[in-house]
Amino acid sequence: MTSAGSPKPSRFPKRLFLWIPLAGVAAAVGYWLQIKADDAQGQIDWWILDVSTKGLLAGIGAGLTFLSVVGLALVAAYETAAAERVRAAITAQQQRQLELSQAVLRPLVDAVNSATHLRANSPQRRHLPGETRTAVLAVLCKLATGAAEPVARYYELTRDGGGKRVLQPVKCWGGDAGHVLKEGDPIAAPAFDALDKSEAKYWVAGDPEAPTTGWSEANIIVPVAGSRPYGVLTVESSDTDAFLLQDVNTAALIGQLYAATLGALPPGS
């Protein structure tokens, strides 16, 4: 499994690092030519060029010195602007993560508050788990970028007649219902691995450890586990560039919030 990409500010601007010695050499050569020009004699008369050797060397030396300083300033300005763009992108990602976390937190808190005030057998109380799942999956789909429509699902952990663990698709947003994931099946390995290790999984098609079938081009799986394991949340996209590292972290946070909500809902909700 791999980690999603994310813009990172470089520790030291590469172009500036390369230009500093080059500018130093150019300035040194320019200074040396200007010194040599003082002792130069003769006249250069070639094609349209009619100038003294002293003047030519002095001009070339001054030009090299000027270009080294101007070039260094331009590269420094470019690197500064590039760093600002990266910082702005990171800030935008952090703001987006905060907004999405708030978007999913509100309905989850409302569900817990409602469950404590509604009658045990009331229809509204019975609908709370479904409403919270819908809110969670809708926010997960907002993580994906690009033209491709993402698909989010919630798989609930159960057991089959033989006692084997099964992840049963309970709710879907944006696509088909999904397949039952049975423990031991290759297609189910990433989901159970995320659940057992309590960590988010991310991969794109073609990664060395990626499942060969059954998943989309880009996939995130996060466990939903609190006092006990409840299941997993998944979000998929046919666009390999749909997710960034920050999106994986946000999805993991959403999984934790949803698990806390399931644990806080009174029995019978």
N, C-alpha and C positions, 0 to 999 in steps of 0.2 A: 504494500500500500504506500502511496506517496502523499506528500503534503502539497496543498494548493499553493499557487504562486501569490506573491504579494509584493507591492513596491517597497523597496528598502533604501534608505539613504546610504550612500557609500561612505566608508570611513574617511577616505581621502579622494577627492575628485581625480579620476584617472587621467583625463586630458590635461589638467593642470600639472599633475605629476610628471607627465611626459614632456610638457612644454617648458617647464622650468630649466632643465639642463640644456635644452635646445636653444632657448632664449639666452641663456648664459654664454653658450658657445658663440652665438651670433653677435652678442654684445662685445665679447672679448675680441673676436675677429675684427669687428668694426673699429674698436678702440686701437687695435694693433695697426690696422691700415691707416688710421688717421695719424698715428705716430710716424709710420714709415713715409707718409706723404711729405713730411717736413724735409726729408733728405732726398726725395725723388727729383729727378731732373728730366728734361726732354719734353717733347711735344708729341701727342698722338694725333695723326691726321689719317683717318680711315673712313671711307664712305662719307657719311654726313657728320662724323665725329671729328671735331677739331678742338682739342682741349689739352691742357698741360697734364703730364703724368701726375704731378702733385695734386692738381684739382680733381682728377678722376679718382685717385685713391682716397682723397679726403671725402669726396661725395659718396663713394661706395661705402666707406667706413661709417659715415654719418647715417646713411640709409639703413645699413644693417642694425646699427644701434637703435634707430628710431623704430624699425619694424619689430625688433625683439621686445621693446617696451610696449608698443601698441598691441602686438600679438598676445603678450602676456595679459594685458588688461582685458582684451576681448575674450580670451579663454576663461579668465576668472569671472567675468560677467556672465558668460554662458553657463558655467558650472553653478554659479549662484542661482541663476534662474531655474536650472534643472533641479537643484536641491529644493527650491521653493515649490516647484510643481510636485515633487515626490511628497514633501510634507503636506501639501494641500490634499493630495490623494489619500494619504494615510488618515488625515483629519476627517475627510469625507467618509472613509470607511468606518472610522470609530463612531461618527455621528449616526451613520446608517445602522450600525450594530445597536446603538443605544435606542434608536427609534423602533427598531424591530423588536427588541427586548421589551420595551414599554408596550408595544402593540399586543404582544402575547400575554404580558403580565396582567393587563387590565381585565380581560375576560376570565382569566384563571382566578384572580382574587374575587371577582364578582361571583364566580361559581361557588367558591368556598363560603362566602358570606350568605349567598342565597340558600345553600344547603342547610345552614344552621337555623334558618328562619322558616323554611317551608315544611309542611307536614310530611311525614315519612313516606306516605303512599301517594302524594300528590303528583299529577302528571308533570308539572314543572320540574320537580325534583328528579324524576326519572329521566328527564331529557338533559339534565346537566352534563353527564359524561359525554354524550354525543355532541353537545354544543361546544364543550371545551376542546374536544378533538378537532372539530371543524375549524375553530379559531387557530389552533396550533398548526394544523396542516396548511391553512391559508397563508400564515406568516412564513412558514418554511418555503413555500413556493416563491415568495418574494426575494429569497436569497439569490436565486438564479438570475443571471444577466444574459443578454443576447436575445436573438429572435426565437429560439426554440422554447416551446412551452414545457415547463417542468412538471413533474408528477411527485406528489408527496403522499406517503402512506403511513398508517400506524398498524403495527403488528402486535397482537396481544399474545403473551406467553401462556400456553396451555400444555396439556399432555394428551397423547393419544391413548388408545385402549391398551397398548403394550407398555405404557409408562414413559415412552420417549417424549422428549420436549418438542413442541411444535410452536411455530410462530404463525398465528392465524391473522390474515389481513382483515381488519375490522372496519377501517375507514380509509377512503382515498380522496384525493383532491387533484383534479386535472387529468385523470387518465383512467385506465381500467382498474379493477379491484385488486389485481396482483395475484400471486400464487402462494399457496401454503408452503412455508419453509420448514422442512423437517430436519431435525438434528441428524447429522451424518451425510446429508446430501451436499454435494459440492457447491451447489448454488446457494445453500443456506450458510455456508461456512463463515462469510464475513459478518453476517448478522449475529450469529451465536458468539463469534469471537469478540465483537463489540460488546455484547451483553455480558459475557463472562469476564472480560478484562475491564469493564466499566470505562471504556474509552471510545471516542469517535473514530470512525473509519472513513477514509476518503481515497478514491482512486479514479483513474480515467482508463478507458479502454487502451490496451497496449502495455500497461504497466506489467512488470515481470510477475507480480503476485496477484494480478487482477483475475477475477473469475472469467472464464472464456465465454460463458453463455448466461443468459437470464437477467443481465443488468444493462443499463444504458451506457452512454459514452462517458458520462461523469456522474459520480454517485457519492452521497454522504449517508452514513448510517450512524445514529447516535443511540445509546442505551437509554431506556426509561426505567430507572431503578432507584428506589429509596430504601425504605425498611425492608422491601423485598423487590425482586425484579418483576416489572410489569410487562415489558416488551421492548420494542425498538421503534424509532421513527426513521423513515428514509425519505430522501429527496433525490430525484434523478433528473438528468437533462441529456438530450442528444447532442448538446454543444459541449465539447471538451473544455472550453474556456469559461464555462458558466459560473464556476465557483472560485473564490479566493480563500486564502488561509483564514481570514477574518470571518468568512461565512461558515467555515467548519466550526470555529470557536462559538459563533452565535448559535448554530444548530445544537451544539453540545449544551449550551446554557439553556436553550429552550427545552431540551430533553430533561434537564435537571428541574426546571420550573414545573414542567408537566408532571414529573414524578412526585414532586412535593405536593402538588394539587391533588393528585390521586390519593396520596397518603392522608391528606387533610379532609377529604370528603367523608362525611359520616357513612357508616354502613347502610346499604339500601339505596344510595344515591345512584 
